[in-house]
Amino acid sequence: MIIAVDGPAASGKGTLAGLLARHFGLPHLDTGLLYRGVGLAVLEHLDAPDLEARALAAAERLDKSALDPVRLGTTDLGAAASKVSRFEKVRAALRQYQRDFAARPGGAVLDGRDIGTRICPGADVKIFITADPAIRARRRAEQLRARRLPADEPAILAQILARDEADRDNPAGAFYQAADAHLLDTSQLDIEAAFRAALGIVERTIARKDGRKT
């Protein structure tokens, strides 16, 4: 079973994807870490005229087994990831790894921006997670504070809004809801309620595909 989880920055897609993976005993890939890893590699050169070439080289040599979610979870790397993800060649360099991960025996859970549209268009279940930007900013700030990292909530909100706009305008087509994806707005849901809702979507979708009553 392949579960594709997409959504904007700080929507909770990574947390929910991880919970679904544990529930079903499936491997989980946070594909955003790949782009954050590339962003970290070129962080000092984001305004360089040869950024695309630098980002492509970083993507091609990226050690995908050594991506630290804590180190890569900062807001500056989110902005860097958004910038390097605009290069189609960078996305192409990372695309096959994601598809190979999804093709593992038994399936997998992947979350990101284009899982249900480009990486796994034939996924068994597609969920698009969203939430109000202000709520996403508050959640991200709480995550950072829990890690004892600086958390300027107004600045985080501004970064999230800028990231949303950049994702929507990405010339590589990295961000839009698949036509057959289930929309899940978590604005008014805590993590337990959001997980129950996501789990219900998966179970109902699989039951329908299996011809069982729901």
Rosetta blueprint (number, residue, H / E / L):
1 M L
2 I E
3 I E
4 A E
5 V E
6 D E
7 G L
8 P L
9 A L
10 A L
11 S L
12 G L
13 K H
14 G H
15 T H
16 L H
17 A H
18 G H
19 L H
20 L H
21 A H
22 R H
23 H H
24 F H
25 G L
26 L L
27 P L
28 H E
29 L E
30 D E
31 T L
32 G H
33 L H
34 L H
35 Y H
36 R H
37 G H
38 V H
39 G H
40 L H
41 A H
42 V L
43 L H
44 E H
45 H H
46 L L
47 D L
48 A L
49 P L
50 D L
51 L H
52 E H
53 A H
54 R H
55 A H
56 L H
57 A H
58 A H
59 A H
60 E H
61 R H
62 L L
63 D L
64 K L
65 S L
66 A L
67 L L
68 D L
69 P L
70 V L
71 R H
72 L H
73 G H
74 T L
75 T H
76 D H
77 L H
78 G H
79 A H
80 A H
81 A H
82 S H
83 K H
84 V H
85 S L
86 R L
87 F L
88 E H
89 K H
90 V H
91 R H
92 A H
93 A H
94 L H
95 R H
96 Q H
97 Y H
98 Q H
99 R H
100 D H
101 F H
102 A H
103 A L
104 R L
105 P L
106 G L
107 G L
108 A E
109 V E
110 L E
111 D E
112 G E
113 R L
114 D L
115 I H
116 G H
117 T H
118 R H
119 I H
120 C L
121 P L
122 G L
123 A L
124 D L
125 V E
126 K E
127 I E
128 F E
129 I E
130 T E
131 A L
132 D L
133 P H
134 A H
135 I H
136 R H
137 A H
138 R H
139 R H
140 R H
141 A H
142 E H
143 Q H
144 L H
145 R H
146 A H
147 R L
148 R L
149 L L
150 P L
151 A L
152 D L
153 E H
154 P H
155 A H
156 I H
157 L H
158 A H
159 Q H
160 I H
161 L H
162 A H
163 R H
164 D H
165 E H
166 A H
167 D H
168 R H
169 D L
170 N L
171 P L
172 A L
173 G L
174 A L
175 F L
176 Y L
177 Q L
178 A L
179 A L
180 D L
181 A L
182 H E
183 L E
184 L E
185 D E
186 T L
187 S L
188 Q L
189 L L
190 D L
191 I H
192 E H
193 A H
194 A H
195 F H
196 R H
197 A H
198 A H
199 L H
200 G H
201 I H
202 V H
203 E H
204 R H
205 T H
206 I H
207 A H
208 R H
209 K H
210 D L
211 G L
212 R L
213 K L
214 T L
